[in-house]
């Protein structure tokens, strides 16, 4: 972890990574930088956010297909436009700024890893009003994104959309029917495992954004229960403090903080759990849920978490009322052993959907299609 943090700091001083191929085509890729060849930093991708692995794999496939690749951080708009690019893949708010500087002959692809920011604001405003009413408070639990004018510009300029997530994710973007949209799964380097024991315990694993991820729905579902809930993430947000006293009164709720996913502490926690819970209202395809799935935990999630056909191997949280989450938790706790075993078997079969090999195949097919 220490070495990985050092590499991330070094990458901040790197402006562009150039990857040469045997071909004559040129691809401009605006996303995140990773340690370039000839260095072999496999551990870096194991412990870093999976966006770095996605960036590495996209560059790898582009090189394989004969593209000379120019990789910039997506916040950097100081691009070398003297090169005649054949393909541009961009991300987030700078996509339209860069795309407008490129000619009409350049194929422009928007890479998205989440819901539309416009939808995100609307959904979180709804969630906040419901929570304020439920807690009889005027406390604000999120800050709306104000810089969202770029969304419509991005949609107008993009020729195709490479979206991490499901149809629910793409629906949030309100795209014109003429736009070409392709849905793809996330990727990680973990080997999927199958659990053989049963504890009845749950894990909530997320970063910042407790209202978005539904921590206010998860905590009350475990008040006055015997089953354990491991809560992993930041405890400095106002939503957490609203429930602090109730958490202290419920010893089955264990606060784990930010946890190193390569540590013995993490492995011990996942070994003592059966379910991963995340009632998120706005997501792409959750990397934290994918990580827990790879350890054999059954996902207890909303459709917005971005997985296709997850009810075959997981459990759906139908809505954003506290009773929806409580009902889903009760279903998991009372699930018959043969049903749990079947879901675990189907979950193990999903492993192929999230491998590097599958991601490379899907991205190669995507380029062929467009």
SVG drawing of the C-alpha trace seen along z (x, -y; Angstrom):
<svg xmlns="http://www.w3.org/2000/svg" viewBox="-41 -25 52 52">
<polyline fill="none" stroke="black" stroke-width="0.4" points="0.0,0.0 2.8,-2.4 4.6,-1.8 1.3,-2.2 0.7,-5.6 4.2,-6.6 3.5,-5.6 0.2,-7.6 2.1,-10.7 4.8,-10.2 2.1,-9.8 0.7,-13.3 3.8,-14.8 3.5,-12.8 1.7,-14.6 1.3,-12.1 2.1,-8.4 2.9,-7.5 2.5,-3.8 3.8,-3.0 2.4,-0.2 3.4,1.4 0.5,-0.5 0.0,-4.0 -3.3,-4.9 -3.4,-7.3 -5.7,-7.1 -6.1,-9.9 -7.2,-8.5 -8.3,-10.9 -8.8,-8.9 -6.2,-8.0 -2.5,-7.4 -0.9,-4.1 2.7,-2.9 3.9,-2.4 6.0,0.4 8.6,1.8 7.7,1.7 5.6,4.6 3.4,3.3 0.8,6.0 0.4,5.2 -0.5,1.6 -3.6,2.8 -4.5,5.2 -4.8,2.5 -5.7,-0.6 -9.2,-1.6 -10.2,0.5 -10.3,-2.5 -6.5,-2.2 -6.9,1.4 -9.6,0.4 -7.2,-2.3 -4.4,0.2 -6.5,2.7 -8.0,0.2 -4.5,-1.0 -3.3,2.6 -6.1,3.5 -5.6,0.2 -1.9,1.1 -2.8,4.6 -5.1,3.2 -2.4,1.0 -3.0,-2.3 -0.3,-4.5 -1.8,-5.7 -1.5,-9.0 -2.9,-8.8 -3.7,-11.9 -5.3,-12.4 -8.9,-13.3 -8.7,-16.6 -5.8,-17.7 -7.0,-19.7 -3.5,-20.7 -3.5,-18.1 -1.1,-17.9 -3.5,-18.6 -0.9,-18.5 -1.3,-14.8 -3.9,-13.5 -5.9,-11.2 -8.2,-8.6 -10.0,-7.8 -10.7,-9.8 -11.9,-8.2 -12.7,-10.6 -14.3,-10.8 -16.4,-13.2 -16.4,-17.0 -13.4,-17.5 -14.8,-15.2 -16.6,-18.0 -13.7,-20.5 -11.3,-18.1 -13.8,-16.7 -14.5,-20.2 -10.8,-20.6 -10.8,-17.5 -12.0,-17.2 -15.1,-15.5 -13.1,-12.5 -12.1,-11.5 -14.4,-8.9 -15.4,-10.2 -16.2,-7.7 -17.5,-8.8 -16.5,-6.4 -18.9,-6.6 -18.6,-4.8 -21.7,-6.1 -25.2,-7.7 -25.8,-11.0 -24.8,-13.9 -28.3,-15.4 -30.0,-12.2 -27.6,-12.0 -28.6,-15.4 -32.3,-14.7 -32.2,-11.4 -30.1,-12.6 -32.5,-15.6 -35.4,-13.1 -33.4,-11.0 -32.4,-14.0 -36.0,-15.2 -37.2,-11.8 -34.4,-11.5 -34.9,-15.0 -38.6,-14.2 -37.8,-10.8 -35.3,-12.3 -37.1,-15.6 -34.0,-17.6 -32.9,-20.4 -29.4,-19.0 -28.0,-18.7 -26.5,-15.4 -25.0,-16.1 -23.8,-18.9 -25.4,-19.0 -23.1,-19.1 -23.3,-22.6 -21.0,-22.0 -23.3,-19.8 -23.8,-21.9 -21.2,-19.7 -23.5,-16.6 -25.6,-17.8 -22.5,-18.9 -20.9,-15.5 -24.0,-13.7 -24.2,-15.9 -20.5,-15.3 -20.2,-11.6 -20.5,-9.2 -20.8,-6.2 -21.0,-5.5 -18.9,-2.8 -20.8,-2.5 -19.8,-0.5 -23.2,0.6 -26.6,1.9 -29.5,0.4 -30.7,-1.3 -27.4,-3.2 -27.7,-4.3 -31.4,-5.3 -30.3,-8.0 -28.5,-9.7 -31.7,-10.3 -29.9,-9.7 -31.4,-10.3 -32.4,-7.0 -29.9,-7.7 -27.0,-7.4 -25.1,-4.1 -24.8,-2.7 -22.9,0.3 -23.1,1.7 -20.1,3.5 -19.2,5.0 -16.5,3.8 -13.2,5.7 -10.8,6.8 -7.9,9.1 -9.4,11.2 -10.2,14.8 -13.8,15.7 -14.3,17.9 -17.3,19.9 -18.3,19.7 -19.2,23.0 -20.1,21.7 -23.0,19.6 -22.8,16.9 -25.8,14.6 -23.5,11.5 -23.4,8.5 -20.8,6.0 -21.4,2.4 -18.3,1.3 -18.2,-2.1 -16.2,-5.3 -17.7,-8.8 -21.3,-9.6 -23.3,-7.9 -26.6,-9.3 -26.0,-8.0 -24.9,-4.6 -27.9,-4.3 -26.1,-4.0 -29.2,-5.6 -31.2,-2.6 -28.7,0.0 -28.1,-1.0 -31.8,-0.9 -32.1,2.6 -29.7,3.9 -30.9,2.2 -31.8,4.8 -30.6,7.8 -28.2,10.6 -26.6,10.6 -23.5,8.6 -23.1,5.6 -19.6,4.5 -19.5,0.9 -16.5,-0.1 -15.9,-3.6 -15.7,-7.2 -17.4,-8.3 -16.9,-12.1 -20.1,-12.8 -23.2,-14.4 -25.4,-11.4 -23.2,-9.1 -23.5,-11.4 -27.3,-11.3 -27.1,-7.6 -24.1,-7.6 -25.9,-7.1 -28.0,-4.3 -24.9,-2.6 -23.4,-2.6 -26.6,-0.9 -26.3,1.9 -23.1,4.0 -23.8,6.1 -22.8,3.1 -19.0,3.0 -17.3,-0.1 -14.3,0.9 -13.3,-2.4 -11.3,-2.5 -10.0,1.0 -7.0,2.3 -8.4,5.0 -5.1,6.8 -5.0,7.1 -5.7,10.1 -8.4,7.9 -10.3,7.6 -10.0,11.3 -11.2,12.2 -14.2,9.9 -15.2,11.4 -14.8,14.9 -17.2,14.1 -19.9,12.7 -22.4,14.0 -23.9,10.9 -22.7,7.6 -25.3,4.8 -25.5,1.5 -28.8,-0.2 -27.2,-2.8 -29.5,-5.2 -26.9,-6.3 -24.0,-4.2 -22.2,-2.8 -21.3,0.7 -20.0,0.8 -16.4,1.9 -16.8,2.5 -19.7,4.9 -17.7,6.7 -14.8,7.1 -17.1,8.7 -18.8,10.9 -15.4,12.2 -15.0,13.4 -18.3,15.3 -20.6,12.8 -24.2,12.6 -25.0,9.0 -28.0,7.4 -28.4,4.4 -30.6,2.1 -30.9,2.1 -29.0,-1.2 -25.8,0.6 -25.4,1.5 -25.3,5.3 -27.1,7.3 -29.5,10.1 -28.2,10.0 -31.4,11.5 -30.2,14.9 -27.3,14.8 -28.2,11.9 -31.2,10.2 -32.9,7.1 -33.7,4.1 -36.9,2.9 -36.9,-0.8 -35.5,-3.5 -37.8,-3.3 -36.4,-1.8 -38.9,1.0 -37.5,2.1 -34.1,2.7 -35.4,4.3 -37.5,6.7 -34.5,7.6 -32.4,8.2 -35.1,10.4 -35.3,12.4 -31.5,13.1 -31.5,14.1 -34.4,16.5 -33.2,17.8 -33.3,21.6 -29.9,23.3 -30.6,24.8 -31.5,21.4 -28.4,19.9 -26.3,22.7 -27.9,22.2 -27.1,18.5 -23.5,19.2 -23.1,21.6 -24.5,19.1 -22.4,16.3 -19.3,18.4 -20.3,18.8 -20.3,15.0 -16.5,14.9 -15.8,14.9 -17.8,11.7 -15.4,9.6 -12.0,10.9 -9.3,9.0 -9.7,11.4 -13.5,10.7 -13.0,7.0 -10.4,7.0 -12.7,9.1 -15.6,6.8 -13.6,3.6 -12.2,5.1 -15.7,6.0 -16.9,2.5 -14.2,0.9 -15.1,3.3 -18.8,2.4 -18.2,-1.4"/>
</svg>
